[in-house]
Structures are given as C-alpha cells and as structure tokens.
Amino acid sequence: QADLAESGGGSVPPGGSLRLSCTASAYIWRVHNRMAWFRQGAGQEREAVAAIDYDGSPTYYADSVKGRFTISPDNAENIMWLEMNSLKPEDTAVYYCAARTRWGRSGDWSTRSEYNYWGQGTQVIVSS
C-alpha cells in the first residue's frame, strides 16, 4: 500500500465539480499533524491549495480557491477529501496530496518543505 494515494481527477467543463480523495496508510493517518493538497500546472511551480490539521481544525485555503474548494477528513476510512466546485480553467493542474508527520510545531501550511510525505498526483483538467 502506498503511503498516500490520490484519485478522483478527470476532465470537466468550466463551472463543473470534482471530488478528489487522498487515501493514507494507517501509519500516516495515525501520526500526521497536518495534511494538505498542492497543485502544479504545466510550467508552473507547485502551489498550496488547502490544508487541514490532524483534528480537523483549523483548515487553510489559498485565496484563489476560497469559497469553491472544501477540504475534509474521513477518519473512518483514512481519507482526506478535496471537494472542488465552480471549477475554472486555471484550476487545471496535477493535484498532490501531502502529509506532515514530523515532531515539533507546524509552520506555514503553504510551504512545501513542511510536508515529508507526498502522493503521486492526479490530473484535473477544466476545459470546454
């Protein structure tokens, strides 16, 4: 079993919706202190989209997705969801799941170096 495995990507028209899932191993789900979604468009830097602390609160969102995306945990299934609504062409990217399991106080949720586990990514295309 992979440490983190994303699924749910696909192709949708503008205004459409998708729900991404990140299934974590039992170990990661038990010890993580924060999980996040990042994305990387073609020729672009990987950017933070949303994050959630281990107990489900607080949540963090990039300004570009606030009000449209929702991150939430399913503790029974070891899954982190990313509900994406009102999708725009600029949301097109490979979406990656990340987890932080290090000891010590968490830093800036949007910093890649905060996370020490990464999934392989799932492609999201928003196009008419």
ChimeraX attribute file (.defattr): number of C-alpha atoms within 10 A of each C-alpha:
attribute: neighborCount
match mode: 1-to-1
recipient: residues
	/A:1	8
	/A:2	11
	/A:3	17
	/A:4	24
	/A:5	20
	/A:6	24
	/A:7	18
	/A:8	15
	/A:9	18
	/A:10	14
	/A:11	15
	/A:12	18
	/A:13	14
	/A:14	17
	/A:15	14
	/A:16	14
	/A:17	17
	/A:18	18
	/A:19	16
	/A:20	23
	/A:21	23
	/A:22	26
	/A:23	23
	/A:24	25
	/A:25	16
	/A:26	12
	/A:27	11
	/A:28	18
	/A:29	22
	/A:30	13
	/A:31	14
	/A:32	19
	/A:33	21
	/A:34	24
	/A:35	30
	/A:36	28
	/A:37	26
	/A:38	22
	/A:39	22
	/A:40	19
	/A:41	17
	/A:42	9
	/A:43	6
	/A:44	9
	/A:45	9
	/A:46	17
	/A:47	17
	/A:48	21
	/A:49	25
	/A:50	25
	/A:51	28
	/A:52	22
	/A:53	20
	/A:54	20
	/A:55	11
	/A:56	16
	/A:57	11
	/A:58	10
	/A:59	17
	/A:60	18
	/A:61	21
	/A:62	14
	/A:63	9
	/A:64	11
	/A:65	17
	/A:66	12
	/A:67	11
	/A:68	13
	/A:69	20
	/A:70	19
	/A:71	23
	/A:72	19
	/A:73	19
	/A:74	12
	/A:75	13
	/A:76	6
	/A:77	12
	/A:78	18
	/A:79	20
	/A:80	25
	/A:81	22
	/A:82	24
	/A:83	15
	/A:84	19
	/A:85	17
	/A:86	15
	/A:87	22
	/A:88	17
	/A:89	15
	/A:90	12
	/A:91	20
	/A:92	20
	/A:93	21
	/A:94	18
	/A:95	28
	/A:96	26
	/A:97	30
	/A:98	27
	/A:99	27
	/A:100	22
	/A:101	20
	/A:102	14
	/A:103	9
	/A:104	7
	/A:105	6
	/A:106	14
	/A:107	9
	/A:108	8
	/A:109	22
	/A:110	19
	/A:111	12
	/A:112	15
	/A:113	10
	/A:114	18
	/A:115	21
	/A:116	11
	/A:117	15
	/A:118	21
	/A:119	19
	/A:120	14
	/A:121	22
	/A:122	20
	/A:123	18
	/A:124	22
	/A:125	20
	/A:126	19
	/A:127	16
	/A:128	9
